[in-house]
Amino acid sequence: MESFEALDLTPELVDALAAEGMEIPTPLQEAVIPVLRRGNNLVVVAGPGSGIMAAWAAPLLERLSPEEDGLRLLVLTATRDVADALAESTGRLATATGHRVAALGSPWSLPGKAHVLFGTPADVLAAGRAGDVSLSTVAALVVDGAHYFESVTGLGAVEEVMEFLPSDAQRVLCALPYTETLQDFASRHLKRATVVPPQRVGGTDDSVTPRGKVGLHIATGHPEETVLATVAGLLEGDARHVLLFCRTDDRA
């Protein structure tokens, strides 16, 4: 696909994407944007570097009108730092659509006036209970980094946030890997969700690179001899790749 215009995004939003260095959509963006513009639930099996943020932010900013009162898009993140970074990136796109963007737990001001709000589940729940934020008008929810919630904090707080949302709110789950636990979570909370890219039935997607182990070896004494011996030993063993870091150009 030659440009974002072919995905029926407005010229203003296309220009905002171009200003961020995005002129040609990635395959992931080509697949995700039409699904979200239709208002469907979605599971995105992808991580940082795939263009995932623009893939969900652009169509949701276009679909959810800033002229309607209240919070329209809620994005749950693993940490406050992630919330702040995503809010900053989305805020630059939102200049083309007129949405107000905020992040909880950061210097971003007036979260209660925002159309788009980023925050951890704990911060969102605290703001809701304090009356600082109303979740009753949320039209779309994005769970960013769902695999982090599964492995570190658990999905309980995410489910608790969902209980406060309108039942017809659009829901987007972003995760890599997309584990059996997350598949079960999606089957319960994202009804009739499209999965991008499609997953192989009965297992994981063949396109996902198998994960291995990374070992660290520090050379001391006579570096050249030690490095050569270490590399030779690794390559004779199970190692598939060896990457060398040198402190100076001369050593390299």
N, C-alpha and C positions, 0 to 999 in steps of 0.2 A: 504494500500500500504506500502511495507516494507522499501523503500528508494527512494531518489530522482533519482537514476539511472533508476528506472522503468519509470520515466517521460522523459527519453531520454535526460537528461542534461549531459553535458560533465563531465568526471571524475574530471577535474580541478575545475569546478564550484561546483560539489558535495562536493569536499574536502573543498572548501571555506565555503560552508554552514555548513558543519560539524564543522569547526573551530569556527563558531558562535553559536554552540550548536544546530544546526538544522540537524538532521539525518533522521527523519521520517517525511514526509510531512503531514500537517494538511489536513482535508477534504477540506477546502477552497483552499489550494495550489494545491491539486489534481485536483480540478475543473478548476482553473484559468490558471495554467501553460500551458496545451495543447492548450487552446483557444488563448493565446497570442503568442505562438510559431507559430501558423498558420497565425498570422498577423491580426486577427479579432478585431473589436471594442468590447469593454467590459464595462459593468457596474458591479462593485463589491459592494455589499451591506454588508459592514463589517467595523469594526473600529479597533482601537489599541488592541493588544492582540490576534488577530486572525491569525497572521502570514501574514498580508496583504502586508507588504513591500516586503518581500521575494517572495511573490506570483507573484507580477508584475515585480520586479527587476530582478530576476533570468532569466525568459524567454526572457525578453527584452534585457538584456545584451548578452544573447546567440544569439538572432536573429539579432541584429544590429551590424554589423562588425565595429570594431575600425579602420580597415584599410581604410575605406572611410573617406574622408576629411569632416570637418565641424561638427556642432552640430547634434547629432543623436537622443538623447532622452531629452525632456524637461519635467520637473516635476514642476507643480504649487502648491505652498503650502500656508497655511493660514498666516504664519508669517516667519520672518527671522530665528527665533530660530528653527522652525520646518525644514526649508530648510537646515540649518546647520547640525541638527541631522540626517536627512535622508541622506544627502550627505556623512556624516561620515560613516554611516552604509553601504550604497551602495558602497562607496569607498573601503571598505574591501573586498566585493565580487568582485569588478572590478579588483582587483589585479590578479584574475584568468583569466580574459578575455582581459586585456590590455587597458581598457577604461580609459580615463582621466575624473575625476569627479570634479565639482566645484559648489559652491553656491554663489549666489549674496548677497551682503550686509553682508558679513562675511569675515574673514581672508583668506578664500580660494582664491588662486591666479589664475590669467590668465583665467577668464571665457570664453574669446574669443577663447581659445585653447581647450576647453573641448568637449568631446564627449557626456557627460551627465551633464546637468545643472539643478540646483534646484533654485527656487526663487519665490517670491510673484508675482502676476500679475503686480503690480505697478513697481517693480524692473525690471522685464523682459521687460516691455514696455519702461521704461527709458533707459535701456541698448541697446535696439534695436534702439531707436531713436537717441541715441548718437553714434551709429555705433560700439559699443563695442561687440555686439553679433549679428550674422546673424541667422535668423530663417528660411531661405529659404531651408536649408538642413535637417530640422527636419523630422525624419521618424516616431516618436511616441511621443504622448503627454499623460502625466498622470496628472489628476486633483485630488490631494490628499485632502481629507476633504471637498468635495463639499458642504456638508450641512453647513459648517462654512461660506462659501462664500454666500450661500443663505440667511442665517439668520443675518449675521453681515455686510458684505461689499457689498453684491449683486453680481450677476453673470455678470454684464456688462463688467468688466475688463477682466474676463476670455474669454468672447466672443470676445473682442477686440484683445486679444492675438491670438485667433484662426484665425482671419482674416489674420494674417501674415504667417500662416503655409501653407505648400503645401496641396492641397485639398485631396490628397491620404494618408496623414499621419494617422497612426493608433492612435486611441483615447481610453483612459481608464478613467473612472469616478469612484472614490471611495467615498462612502457616507453611513452614517448611522445616521438618518433614510433616506430612499429613498422616498422623498415626491412627491406629485403631480407636484410641480414646477420643481423638478429635473427630473422627468419622461418626462415632456414636453421639458425641456432643452435637454435631451438625444435624444428624438425623432427628434429634429431639428439638432443636431450637431454630433450625433453618429449613423450614418445610419446602420441599420441591426445589432445593437449591441446585443451580448449575455448578459444575466443578470444572475449573480451568487451571491447567490443561486436564483433559479427561484422564481418569486413573484406570489402570488395568484392573479388571475384576479379579478378586482373589489375591491381590498383592499390591505392591507399590508400583508407582510409575517407572517404566524401564528407563526413562530419560534422566532419572535422578542418579547422580554419580554415587557409587558405593563409598561409604565412609571408612576410613582407615585410622591408623594411629600415627601420631607425630612424635618423634623422639628428638631430644636435644643432646648434643655432644659438644663439650668445650675443650679445645685443644690447648695444652700447656706444654711447657718445656721447649722442645724443638718443634715449632708449629708445622713446618713443611713435612717433616717425616711423620709426625703424629697425624696430620690431616690425611696424608696419602694412605697410611695404614688404616685409619678409621673408615675412610670412604671405601677402600677395597673390602674391608670386612663387612660393611653394610650391604654392598652390592652383591657380595657372595651369599648373603643371607636372604631375608624376606623383603628388604627395602626395594621399592620400585623407583623411587626418586631420591636424589640427594641434593640439597641446596646449601651452598656455602656462603657465610657472611664473614667478611674481613673488616677489621677495625680501620684500616687505612688502604688507600689505593696501592701503595707500595707492597703491602702484604698480599693484596689481591693479584 
